[in-house]
Amino acid sequence: MQPCAHLNPETLDLFGRIGGEEFALLMPETDFDLAERVAERCRNALETTPVAIGDHTLRVTTSAGLASFREQDSLKSLIARADAALFSAKAAGRNRVAIAAKDSFGADSKTDVSGD
C-alpha cells in the first residue's frame, strides 16, 4: 500500500489494515468528491507500480468501496456500507472503485460502480 501513502497526505487522516487483505482510509474532513478522487488515484497507483519479489515482478490491482459518513452512523455501519460497495466492485470485475450512492435524504441506498 506504499504507493497510496503520499497521494494526498492532508486528507489521509487514518490509514490502516483492518483484516486480511483489507485496508481502510478514513478521511473525516474530506468531501465525498475528493475522497473518490483519492481512492481512484490510489487504485491507479497500485495498478501501475510493479512489485519486485526476487527475480519476479508482480502487478497488483485493487478494488475499493467508498461510503460517506452519516450523522446516525457508527463506525461499524460506515464500514459495512463501504464493505458492501467493495463487494460490488469485485462482482463488477475488480480493479475499480465502487461508491455507495446516496438517496434523496443523503443516506447510502445502492451501489454505483465505476472503473476501467
C-alpha positions in Angstrom: 0.0 0.0 0.0 3.0 2.3 0.0 2.1 3.8 -3.4 -1.0 5.2 -1.7 0.7 6.6 1.4 1.7 10.0 0.0 -1.1 10.7 -2.6 -2.9 13.3 -0.5 -1.3 13.4 3.0 -3.5 16.3 4.1 -6.6 14.1 3.7 -5.4 10.7 4.8 -6.3 11.1 8.5 -6.2 7.4 9.3 -4.9 4.6 7.1 -4.6 1.0 8.3 -5.1 -2.6 7.7 -8.5 -3.9 9.1 -8.0 -7.5 8.3 -6.6 -10.0 5.8 -6.1 -8.1 2.6 -8.4 -5.2 3.5 -7.3 -1.7 4.4 -9.3 1.4 5.3 -8.8 5.1 4.6 -10.8 7.4 7.0 -10.9 11.0 5.8 -13.4 12.8 8.1 -12.5 16.3 6.9 -12.7 15.4 3.2 -15.7 15.9 0.9 -17.0 13.0 -1.0 -15.7 14.1 -4.4 -12.2 14.4 -3.1 -12.4 11.1 -1.3 -13.5 9.5 -4.6 -10.5 11.0 -6.4 -8.1 9.9 -3.7 -9.5 6.3 -3.9 -9.2 6.3 -7.7 -5.6 7.7 -7.6 -4.7 5.0 -5.0 -6.2 2.3 -7.3 -4.3 3.6 -10.2 -1.0 4.0 -8.3 -1.2 0.3 -7.2 -2.0 -0.9 -10.7 0.9 1.0 -12.2 3.5 0.2 -9.6 5.3 -3.1 -10.2 6.2 -5.2 -7.1 9.6 -6.9 -7.3 9.9 -10.2 -5.4 13.3 -11.8 -6.0 13.6 -12.3 -9.8 9.9 -11.9 -10.3 7.8 -8.8 -10.9 4.1 -8.8 -9.9 1.4 -6.4 -11.0 -1.1 -5.6 -8.2 -4.7 -4.3 -8.6 -7.2 -3.2 -6.0 -10.9 -2.8 -5.6 -12.3 -0.2 -3.2 -15.7 0.6 -1.6 -16.4 4.2 -0.7 -19.1 5.4 1.7 -19.9 8.7 3.2 -20.4 9.1 7.0 -24.0 9.9 8.0 -24.9 11.6 11.3 -26.6 8.4 12.6 -23.6 6.2 11.7 -21.4 4.2 13.9 -18.0 3.2 12.7 -19.4 -0.3 12.2 -22.3 0.9 9.9 -20.0 3.1 7.9 -17.6 0.2 7.3 -20.5 -2.1 6.5 -21.6 0.2 3.6 -18.1 0.6 2.3 -17.6 -3.2 2.5 -20.9 -3.7 0.5 -19.6 -1.3 -2.1 -16.3 -3.2 -2.1 -18.1 -6.5 -2.9 -19.9 -4.7 -5.7 -16.6 -3.6 -7.2 -15.3 -7.2 -7.0 -18.5 -8.5 -8.6 -18.3 -6.0 -11.4 -14.9 -7.2 -12.5 -12.4 -6.0 -9.8 -9.8 -3.2 -10.1 -12.3 -0.4 -9.6 -13.8 1.9 -7.1 -17.5 1.3 -6.2 -19.5 4.0 -4.5 -22.3 3.5 -2.0 -24.7 6.0 -3.7 -26.8 8.5 -1.8 -30.6 8.7 -1.9 -32.5 12.0 -1.6 -32.1 12.0 2.1 -28.3 11.8 1.9 -28.3 8.2 3.0 -26.4 5.5 1.1 -29.0 3.4 -0.7 -27.5 1.5 -3.5 -24.1 1.0 -5.1 -22.8 2.6 -8.3 -19.7 1.0 -9.8 -17.1 2.9 -11.7 -13.7 1.8 -13.0 -11.9 0.5 -16.1 
